[in-house]
């Protein structure tokens, strides 16, 4: 439902039918075609409405326009009756109801509120001043969210950084227009080490970047170096700051509106318009240069952060070279504690990161040596959310993981070189195990994100209980919100014989022998594993920073709000 102008209802010349009917029944008849319908559109082919109609058992549309309410209904894409006037109105806008066809969507026709809600909030950030709401009316799930951001993408940056320490309070915001293309940039530096640059074209999240992001990155590096040189913040004998240096700790949102966007690929994850590089570069350069000149204290902080990043980069490079000389990151010298598999086919191989040497020993004995490799880790690894690159590279457990995976590190990271296409985190089913798993996920999200995006990361689900009759374990219970119910059901199933069932509680992987570990957690025929994915990069960034960063209060609030959903073993 919207309160816009309303889809046109006049007779369309080419089809001889009302425009609204044409939009919902004819391919390539969307609003982006014909000129003047929209200034910008995210659609590529003008088929969105007609495809939704074709994939629905029922769809109806109401248009408030010209003082009238127009109504039409469709069944599996076909018109049920002609467009009719069903009332008078002083409003404008369009309302559409549709029901997904279960004969087409055989797996599910249930909508994910959280995913839709995140997209609605994103649209509110990207369209300054827009009021947009989402309501779930399903029984037991009723809720409504309202969004309205006068700050637009500057508010988006503040939202992402709300739990971070920033080096200046208000995000830098620039906007401009050239050749009917508008460019908005909002950015703010944090005291952290991680870059988070998000780009959008016509409200579509371009996850893989593109020409708008390229123009921004080039301009950012050049303008900061020019300012540093002119103001003697960089000495004559010092090298320019690199793009990596000036983006350390940066949160930025780039939003481009283009009348004719060219996306690379059907999924629209990368903008391809070549002219956008120059336009974004020029518009952002001019505005950002002016900002630095008008705000010398903030400019100095930005440059100083880049200089510190450059020093850390040089130190990390030295550490990497020293480590290589000691065979720490060379694939030809795999970690000594790695029990590798015999297969060299990454599509079938699995690397289990196992907590503790005792569990690592059981896993090594119980695994399938053909395709399963084991890398034990000792205790809690370094929290990379609070560490610089040189400290990260100095950590033996982290180096072992990168070396075993074969992907390289930092700027040299290459997901296509991954030696395993399943990276399985296998930790104890207790608080310490959960903490270690979170530390590993933080490392992967910050420094191995491409393997996460490729779907290579999994979490093993070792059992939390075993139901024993005599000396034999009859059934295993995996952790979950229904684990107590499943346990009681299992006890009931095995309570009729002479021997009463007993419960064995597994607090650690080391409590299981190699056969049990294989049978419950590693055997592809019987195991349960959870694949880790990131649907919302901005939200993931916020959560990782909240849980693993320096600030205690946001973490306490998050735990207090969400503790009801977790079962803690303390």
LUMDODREN-207475 format. One line per field, with one value per residue (C-alpha): x negated, y, z; residue number from 1. Coordinates in pm, whole numbers. Layout:
// LUMDODREN-207475
X [X ...] $
Y [Y ...] $
Z [Z ...] $
seq [NUM ...] $
This chain:
// LUMDODREN-207475
X [0 -136 -8 -177 -10 156 89 243 589 623 648 302 256 63 283 619 656 626 264 297 415 130 -124 5 55 -198 -572 -806 -526 -658 -683 -1045 -945 -795 -981 -851 -698 -976 -1289 -1481 -1390 -1561 -1385 -1573 -1298 -964 -831 -804 -429 -327 -554 -418 -68 -153 -300 4 326 506 411 624 532 707 604 704 687 891 1128 1226 1136 1059 1055 945 888 671 647 309 224 551 806 1121 1324 1271 1139 1431 1498 1602 1616 1508 1196 995 673 418 214 220 300 211 300 156 134 -174 -83 -172 -181 -480 -640 -633 -879 -712 -478 -556 -712 -1013 -917 -1272 -1408 -1127 -1160 -1532 -1466 -1188 -1419 -1693 -1454 -1362 -1731 -1790 -1495 -1528 -1198 -1000 -757 -722 -564 -543 -275 -256 108 47 197 -54 -307 -131 -367 -413 -731 -741 -1045 -1122 -1471 -1511 -1887 -1867 -2194 -2365 -2119 -2211 -2578 -2483 -2272 -2561 -2804 -2575 -2782 -3121 -3357 -3377 -3649 -3395 -3031 -2833 -2873 -3010 -2734 -2777 -2540 -2544 -2402 -2560 -2406 -2082 -2280 -2265 -2532 -2497 -2775 -2765 -3074 -3217 -3538 -3550 -3843 -3823 -4021 -3747 -3620 -3247 -3157 -2806 -2687 -2345 -2216 -1851 -1787 -1938 -2220 -2518 -2698 -2983 -3030 -3078 -3165 -3009 -3217 -3526 -3483 -3434 -3738 -3968 -3849 -3875 -4238 -4342 -4170 -4310 -4664 -4635 -4516 -4789 -5060 -4932 -4907 -5242 -5079 -5274 -5647 -5815 -6006 -5695 -5491 -5132 -4863 -4706 -4334 -4353 -4507 -4245 -3954 -4058 -3774 -3557 -3182 -3037 -2715 -2713 -2379 -2353 -2032 -2071 -1801 -1943 -2142 -2341 -2391 -2634 -2433 -2067 -2108 -2207 -2493 -2735 -2683 -2847 -2786 -3135 -3040 -2952 -3320 -3403 -3078 -3103 -3473 -3420 -3108 -3250 -3600 -3472 -3244 -3490 -3779 -3565 -3468 -3831 -3931 -3638 -3692 -4069 -4045 -3837 -4061 -4368 -4210 -4125 -4480 -4637 -4422 -4540 -4904 -4861 -4700 -4995 -5242 -5038 -5026 -5404 -5445 -5200 -5387 -5712 -5541 -5399 -5741 -5904 -5626 -5667 -6040 -5948 -5705 -5400 -5182 -5315 -5075 -5368 -5429 -5093 -5050 -5203 -4886 -4670 -4555 -4490 -4272 -4388 -4152 -4265 -3917 -3794 -3433 -3430 -3680 -3593 -3808 -3689 -3814 -3797 -3815 -4080 -4352 -4157 -3856 -4095 -4243 -3900 -3807 -4129 -4065 -3695 -3696 -3683 -4045 -3951 -3778 -3783 -4071 -4107 -4270 -4262 -4282 -4378 -4149 -4011 -4170 -4245 -3943 -4017 -3753 -3998 -4328 -4544 -4666 -5018 -4880 -4644 -4926 -5133 -4864 -4963 -4609 -4490 -4794 -4731 -4372 -4468 -4752 -4533 -4258 -4512 -4332 -4605 -4543 -4439 -4483 -4613 -4300 -4162 -3855 -3916 -4228 -4034 -4153 -3819 -3467 -3332 -3482 -3312 -3336 -3310 -3313 -3176 -2806 -2871 -2938 -3311 -3240 -2993 -3250 -3517 -3269 -3184 -3554 -3601 -3295 -3425 -3756 -3582 -3342 -3616 -3902 -3759 -3423 -3430 -3416 -3114 -2946 -3030 -2843 -3151 -3109 -2916 -2859 -2860 -2573 -2719 -2465 -2400 -2241 -2264 -1985 -2140 -1981 -2233 -2570 -2430 -2337 -2006 -1949 -2125 -1963 -2100 -2093 -1802 -1498 -1310 -1592 -1414 -1097 -1296 -1479 -1155 -1013 -1328 -1314 -951 -1038 -1301 -1133 -937 -1214 -1376 -1651 -1540 -1697 -1952 -2076 -2435 -2514 -2787 -2955 -3257 -3350 -3628 -3368 -3278 -3499 -3595 -3307 -3048 -3189 -3175 -2828 -2671 -2859 -3080 -2909 -2748 -2472 -2348 -2498 -2324 -2513 -2403 -2525 -2625 -2500 -2482 -2156 -2214 -2574 -2498 -2312 -2584 -2845 -2648 -2599 -2964 -3078 -2823 -2921 -3296 -3388 -3511 -3185 -3020 -2682 -2543 -2654 -2480 -2160 -2170 -2217 -1939 -1699 -1786 -1876 -1523 -1598 -1912 -1979 -2295 -2487 -2656] $
Y [0 345 701 798 914 579 354 514 384 544 324 230 292 -26 -274 -100 -191 22 98 -71 -393 -371 -334 -649 -869 -768 -828 -530 -284 -159 206 246 213 484 776 1009 737 748 960 652 286 -23 -249 -388 -535 -394 -736 -723 -668 -903 -1180 -1148 -1169 -1479 -1651 -1577 -1772 -1443 -1076 -766 -402 -86 249 576 834 1114 1113 750 404 163 -213 -518 -882 -1151 -1528 -1688 -1389 -1376 -1095 -1196 -887 -549 -257 -100 204 91 420 780 903 1212 1009 890 571 199 -106 -458 -790 -1116 -1481 -1680 -1993 -2304 -2514 -2306 -2229 -2587 -2543 -2250 -1957 -1811 -1467 -1394 -1082 -1008 -1012 -792 -559 -507 -421 -176 -3 11 181 438 521 549 782 1074 1179 879 730 356 90 -289 -487 -859 -961 -1335 -1481 -1489 -1286 -949 -652 -322 -124 240 403 765 917 1286 1232 970 784 996 840 501 558 667 351 127 307 342 100 217 488 751 1011 1284 1303 1388 1190 1376 1408 1517 1517 1646 1597 1579 1467 1369 1138 1213 1097 1090 989 970 865 857 718 494 407 48 -130 -252 -91 -101 60 -8 106 135 217 320 176 -162 -285 -345 -598 -635 -260 -124 200 426 258 274 648 704 500 671 1018 945 834 1122 1398 1283 1257 1599 1757 1584 1709 2067 2089 1918 1627 1392 1457 1488 1163 967 758 845 672 378 320 52 306 579 333 176 229 391 343 482 460 556 602 676 751 687 719 419 188 -96 -379 -664 -984 -1056 -1024 -655 -687 -466 -136 -124 228 350 720 686 651 1003 1158 1005 1091 1454 1522 1359 1506 1864 1832 1634 1871 2165 1982 1911 2275 2400 2148 2132 1953 1668 1660 1623 1332 1156 1195 1088 774 695 746 508 255 288 219 -86 -203 -182 -365 -632 -674 -725 -973 -1157 -1175 -1298 -1553 -1670 -1718 -1936 -2124 -1987 -1885 -2096 -2363 -2596 -2593 -2675 -2647 -2942 -3005 -3023 -3376 -3331 -3545 -3740 -3579 -3266 -3180 -2868 -2940 -3256 -3177 -3053 -2879 -2921 -2658 -2851 -2707 -2873 -3131 -3420 -3364 -3307 -3650 -3815 -3630 -3737 -4100 -4100 -3898 -4016 -3956 -3939 -3600 -3475 -3272 -3176 -2862 -2851 -2511 -2445 -2227 -1892 -1732 -1360 -1127 -964 -695 -529 -614 -457 -651 -711 -858 -1080 -1215 -1282 -1520 -1881 -2024 -1767 -1821 -2195 -2147 -1921 -2150 -2460 -2292 -2180 -1854 -1610 -1312 -946 -795 -1132 -1323 -1533 -1747 -1945 -2091 -2240 -2597 -2691 -2580 -2676 -2506 -2662 -2503 -2784 -2657 -2774 -2728 -2493 -2123 -2149 -2336 -2070 -1798 -1972 -2016 -1645 -1550 -1772 -1626 -1274 -1365 -1519 -1224 -962 -1131 -1427 -1286 -1426 -1784 -1682 -1530 -1844 -2059 -2250 -2195 -2439 -2495 -2855 -2963 -3216 -3376 -3228 -3544 -3918 -4148 -4468 -4802 -5005 -4932 -4863 -4517 -4553 -4197 -3861 -3520 -3220 -2872 -2645 -2467 -2799 -3006 -3067 -3183 -3420 -3552 -3634 -3801 -4013 -4114 -4219 -4430 -4629 -4665 -4988 -5245 -5382 -5124 -4768 -4512 -4267 -3937 -3871 -3499 -3402 -3080 -3129 -3296 -3476 -3675 -3868 -4138 -4135 -4363 -4147 -3825 -3969 -4112 -3798 -3503 -3589 -3862 -3690 -3951 -3865 -3535 -3200 -2885 -2522 -2320 -1965 -1688 -1308 -1165 -812 -689 -367 -551 -817 -544 -383 -712 -819 -478 -484 -832 -820 -450 -237 -82 -272 -99 -185 -546 -566 -421 -665 -964 -850 -807 -1138 -1368 -1511 -1675 -1857 -2153 -2097 -2385 -2232] $
Z [0 -90 -101 -427 -748 -811 -1110 -1424 -1515 -1860 -2169 -2291 -2662 -2749 -2563 -2570 -2203 -1885 -1796 -1455 -1622 -1871 -1588 -1416 -1724 -1992 -1965 -2013 -1939 -1605 -1503 -1611 -1979 -2194 -2035 -1768 -1552 -1297 -1278 -1162 -1122 -990 -1239 -1535 -1753 -1637 -1543 -1162 -1123 -1404 -1273 -918 -1066 -1269 -961 -741 -704 -651 -680 -650 -699 -578 -723 -556 -835 -995 -693 -762 -630 -916 -853 -1052 -959 -1121 -1086 -1164 -1381 -1571 -1547 -1358 -1455 -1617 -1413 -1227 -1009 -661 -473 -428 -248 -170 -149 -403 -407 -484 -270 -386 -218 -351 -246 -360 -555 -347 -665 -778 -441 -319 -30 146 94 436 443 667 864 979 625 493 792 730 367 462 711 447 202 467 517 142 81 320 474 347 599 558 778 784 969 1041 1097 1133 1449 1732 1532 1530 1515 1334 1262 1149 987 905 879 803 793 517 463 730 975 827 912 1266 1300 1192 1424 1726 1936 1811 1930 1656 1598 1516 1621 1308 984 683 422 60 -234 -588 -936 -1281 -1611 -1431 -1201 -828 -585 -206 32 412 606 956 1102 1408 1631 1506 1236 1004 685 615 282 150 -192 -352 -700 -733 -385 -478 -255 -483 -263 -511 -549 -897 -1068 -800 -530 -749 -799 -425 -320 -570 -468 -95 -122 -347 -148 187 47 -119 205 407 167 150 529 600 783 556 528 189 242 345 103 21 223 44 -4 265 505 457 482 813 1060 793 774 452 254 -115 -289 -661 -851 -1226 -1495 -1685 -1456 -1606 -1363 -1412 -1383 -1320 -942 -972 -723 -919 -1101 -1444 -1585 -1680 -1663 -1295 -1195 -1314 -1188 -839 -822 -915 -707 -395 -442 -461 -159 55 -23 87 406 501 445 651 934 994 1331 1189 881 1102 1292 964 832 1163 1166 813 915 1210 976 737 1019 1125 763 733 1065 953 625 814 1046 746 579 899 942 583 637 932 705 889 597 313 188 125 501 658 1037 1223 1423 1108 1030 658 434 130 -124 -309 -436 -244 -343 -129 148 498 760 1120 1365 1692 2042 2255 2194 2350 2125 1838 1906 1903 1585 1413 1504 1418 1093 735 634 267 286 649 792 1160 1304 1687 1856 2216 2423 2314 2009 1988 1970 1633 1691 1931 1759 1490 1188 1321 1646 1450 1236 1547 1680 1612 1612 1357 1135 1144 1025 732 632 645 439 178 102 200 425 400 55 -70 36 -250 -187 -507 -344 -51 7 166 74 415 720 1023 1369 1625 1984 2318 2395 2688 2749 2678 2356 2248 2324 2118 1834 1848 1840 1534 1361 1431 1270 969 926 950 763 568 465 108 241 448 142 -58 196 313 689 909 1280 1400 1625 1872 2106 2446 2594 2547 2665 2804 2879 3072 2915 2567 2439 2259 2143 2119 2172 1983 2145 2057 2192 2204 2355 2687 2511 2289 2595 2777 2466 2433 2800 2755 2448 2638 2979 2923 2967 3280 3285 3333 3099 3234 3099 3000 2975 2728 2836 2614 2287 2473 2669 2353 2208 1841 1738 1917 1772 1420 1465 1616 1470 1172 969 664 667 1017 1139 1177 1075 1058 761 854 626 633 501 627 628 817 1093 1115 1150 1433 1618 1593 1714 1997 2117 2061 2080 2371 2488 2773 2805 2456 2505 2842 2697 2403 2634 2866 2572 2405 2695 2696 2361 2474 2702 2903 3060 3364] $
seq [1 2 3 4 5 6 7 8 9 10 11 12 13 14 15 16 17 18 19 20 21 22 23 24 25 26 27 28 29 30 31 32 33 34 35 36 37 38 39 40 41 42 43 44 45 46 47 48 49 50 51 52 53 54 55 56 57 58 59 60 61 62 63 64 65 66 67 68 69 70 71 72 73 74 75 76 77 78 79 80 81 82 83 84 85 86 87 88 89 90 91 92 93 94 95 96 97 98 99 100 101 102 103 104 105 106 107 108 109 110 111 112 113 114 115 116 117 118 119 120 121 122 123 124 125 126 127 128 129 130 131 132 133 134 135 136 137 138 139 140 141 142 143 144 145 146 147 148 149 150 151 152 153 154 155 156 157 158 159 160 161 162 163 164 165 166 167 168 169 170 171 172 173 174 175 176 177 178 179 180 181 182 183 184 185 186 187 188 189 190 191 192 193 194 195 196 197 198 199 200 201 202 203 204 205 206 207 208 209 210 211 212 213 214 215 216 217 218 219 220 221 222 223 224 225 226 227 228 229 230 231 232 233 234 235 236 237 238 239 240 241 242 243 244 245 246 247 248 249 250 251 252 253 254 255 256 257 258 259 260 261 262 263 264 265 266 267 268 269 270 271 272 273 274 275 276 277 278 279 280 281 282 283 284 285 286 287 288 289 290 291 292 293 294 295 296 297 298 299 300 301 302 303 304 305 306 307 308 309 310 311 312 313 314 315 316 317 318 319 320 321 322 323 324 325 326 327 328 329 330 331 332 333 334 335 336 337 338 339 340 341 342 343 344 345 346 347 348 349 350 351 352 353 354 355 356 357 358 359 360 361 362 363 364 365 366 367 368 369 370 371 372 373 374 375 376 377 378 379 380 381 382 383 384 385 386 387 388 389 390 391 392 393 394 395 396 397 398 399 400 401 402 403 404 405 406 407 408 409 410 411 412 413 414 415 416 417 418 419 420 421 422 423 424 425 426 427 428 429 430 431 432 433 434 435 436 437 438 439 440 441 442 443 444 445 446 447 448 449 450 451 452 453 454 455 456 457 458 459 460 461 462 463 464 465 466 467 468 469 470 471 472 473 474 475 476 477 478 479 480 481 482 483 484 485 486 487 488 489 490 491 492 493 494 495 496 497 498 499 500 501 502 503 504 505 506 507 508 509 510 511 512 513 514 515 516 517 518 519 520 521 522 523 524 525 526 527 528 529 530 531 532 533 534 535 536 537 538 539 540 541 542 543 544 545 546 547 548 549 550 551 552 553 554 555 556 557 558 559 560 561 562 563 564 565 566 567 568 569 570] $
